[in-house]
Amino acid sequence: MLDEGTVRAIEGILARGDRAEVVPGPEGTVKVLRVRRSVVRDSGKKDT
């Protein structure tokens, strides 16, 4: 079960534009992971 603090943490992650993953842990606990994506390389090609 997610408590209020966990829900607020997830909402904060989402508000910054990142993704949040919730992973079940032992004895009903959960881990919240922040997933950030960034462009590593852009080929620079343009459709003309």
C-alpha positions as CSV (number, residue, x, y, z in Angstrom):
1,M,0.0,0.0,0.0
2,L,1.3,3.5,-0.8
3,D,1.3,5.9,2.0
4,E,0.9,9.7,1.7
5,G,4.7,10.4,1.6
6,T,5.2,7.9,-1.2
7,V,2.4,9.4,-3.3
8,R,3.9,12.9,-2.8
9,A,7.3,11.7,-3.8
10,I,5.9,10.1,-7.0
11,E,3.9,13.3,-7.8
12,G,7.1,15.4,-7.3
13,I,9.0,13.2,-9.8
14,L,6.2,13.4,-12.4
15,A,5.9,17.2,-11.9
16,R,9.5,17.6,-13.0
17,G,8.8,15.7,-16.2
18,D,10.6,12.5,-15.2
19,R,9.1,9.0,-15.1
20,A,8.5,7.1,-11.9
21,E,8.6,3.4,-11.4
22,V,7.2,1.6,-8.4
23,V,8.8,-1.7,-7.5
24,P,7.4,-4.0,-4.9
25,G,9.7,-5.0,-2.0
26,P,9.5,-7.4,0.9
27,E,6.7,-7.2,3.4
28,G,4.5,-4.8,1.5
29,T,7.1,-2.1,1.0
30,V,7.7,-0.3,-2.3
31,K,10.7,1.4,-3.9
32,V,10.1,4.5,-6.0
33,L,12.6,4.9,-8.9
34,R,13.1,8.1,-10.9
35,V,13.8,7.4,-14.6
36,R,15.4,10.3,-16.5
37,R,15.9,10.3,-20.2
38,S,18.3,12.5,-22.1
39,V,19.5,12.7,-25.7
40,V,22.9,11.2,-25.9
41,R,23.4,11.7,-29.6
42,D,21.4,13.3,-32.3
43,S,22.2,12.3,-35.9
44,G,21.4,15.8,-37.1
45,K,19.6,14.6,-40.2
46,K,16.7,16.7,-41.4
47,D,14.0,15.6,-43.7
48,T,14.1,17.8,-46.8
